[in-house]
Amino acid sequence: MKNGKRHVPLRSCVVCGKKTEKRKLLRIVAAPASVEVDHTGRLPGRGAYVCADGNCAKGALRRSRIDYALRKRLNNDEWTKVTSAIETTSSIQ
């Protein structure tokens, strides 16, 4: 460690493209069996990040971007689950 500073991992939001700290983003995970929102940031599977404050996700959250980032086609149930989780998380913060 130089100068006592720790490394802060950066990730990009798949909706707006803004790079920010990993802890300020919400991770969506495509596990082999399902797609879910990962609040811990440690679930196994392919992940995509969305701004946790919900500002960019309100109007611009597009299914195709999430599908492309996760390399998996979301069915209607998975899409509803993901969008409702993003809305509840953004309303908490």
C-alpha positions as CSV (number, residue, x, y, z in Angstrom):
1,M,0.0,0.0,0.0
2,K,1.3,3.4,-0.9
3,N,0.5,6.3,1.4
4,G,-1.9,4.2,3.4
5,K,-4.6,4.4,0.7
6,R,-6.6,1.3,-0.2
7,H,-7.6,0.4,-3.7
8,V,-11.2,1.2,-4.5
9,P,-12.7,-1.1,-7.3
10,L,-14.5,0.8,-10.0
11,R,-17.3,-0.6,-12.1
12,S,-19.5,0.8,-15.0
13,C,-23.2,1.0,-15.0
14,V,-24.6,-0.9,-18.0
15,V,-27.4,1.7,-18.4
16,C,-25.6,5.1,-18.2
17,G,-22.0,4.0,-18.5
18,K,-20.9,6.0,-15.5
19,K,-17.8,4.6,-13.7
20,T,-18.1,4.7,-10.0
21,E,-17.2,2.8,-6.8
22,K,-18.4,-0.8,-6.8
23,R,-20.3,-0.3,-3.5
24,K,-22.4,2.5,-5.0
25,L,-23.8,0.2,-7.7
26,L,-26.3,-2.6,-7.6
27,R,-25.2,-6.0,-9.0
28,I,-27.4,-8.2,-11.0
29,V,-26.2,-11.8,-11.3
30,A,-27.0,-14.5,-13.9
31,A,-26.5,-17.7,-11.9
32,P,-27.0,-20.9,-13.8
33,A,-30.5,-21.4,-12.4
34,S,-31.8,-17.9,-12.1
35,V,-31.2,-14.2,-12.3
36,E,-31.3,-12.2,-9.1
37,V,-30.1,-9.0,-7.5
38,D,-26.9,-9.5,-5.5
39,H,-26.9,-7.2,-2.5
40,T,-23.7,-8.7,-1.0
41,G,-21.6,-8.5,-4.2
42,R,-20.4,-12.1,-3.7
43,L,-22.8,-14.4,-5.5
44,P,-21.3,-16.6,-8.2
45,G,-22.2,-16.0,-11.8
46,R,-22.0,-13.4,-14.5
47,G,-22.7,-9.9,-13.1
48,A,-23.9,-6.6,-14.4
49,Y,-24.0,-3.3,-12.5
50,V,-26.7,-0.6,-12.4
51,C,-26.6,2.6,-10.4
52,A,-28.1,1.9,-7.0
53,D,-29.7,5.3,-6.6
54,G,-32.1,4.4,-9.4
55,N,-31.7,7.7,-11.3
56,C,-30.5,6.2,-14.6
57,A,-32.6,3.1,-14.3
58,K,-36.1,4.8,-14.1
59,G,-36.6,5.6,-17.8
60,A,-33.5,4.1,-19.5
61,L,-33.4,0.6,-18.0
62,R,-33.6,-1.5,-21.2
63,R,-33.9,-5.3,-21.2
64,S,-31.5,-5.6,-24.1
65,R,-28.6,-4.0,-22.2
66,I,-29.1,-6.3,-19.2
67,D,-29.4,-9.3,-21.5
68,Y,-26.2,-8.4,-23.4
69,A,-24.2,-7.7,-20.2
70,L,-25.3,-11.0,-18.6
71,R,-25.1,-12.9,-21.8
72,K,-28.4,-14.5,-21.0
73,R,-32.0,-13.8,-22.2
74,L,-34.2,-12.9,-19.3
75,N,-37.7,-14.3,-19.2
76,N,-40.6,-12.1,-18.1
77,D,-40.6,-13.4,-14.5
78,E,-36.8,-12.7,-14.1
79,W,-37.2,-9.2,-15.7
80,T,-40.1,-8.3,-13.3
81,K,-38.0,-9.6,-10.3
82,V,-35.0,-7.5,-11.3
83,T,-36.9,-4.3,-12.0
84,S,-38.9,-4.5,-8.7
85,A,-35.6,-5.1,-6.8
86,I,-34.0,-2.1,-8.4
87,E,-37.1,0.0,-7.6
88,T,-37.2,-1.1,-3.9
89,T,-33.4,-0.6,-3.5
90,S,-33.5,2.9,-5.0
91,S,-36.5,3.9,-2.8
92,I,-34.5,2.9,0.3
93,Q,-31.5,5.0,-0.5
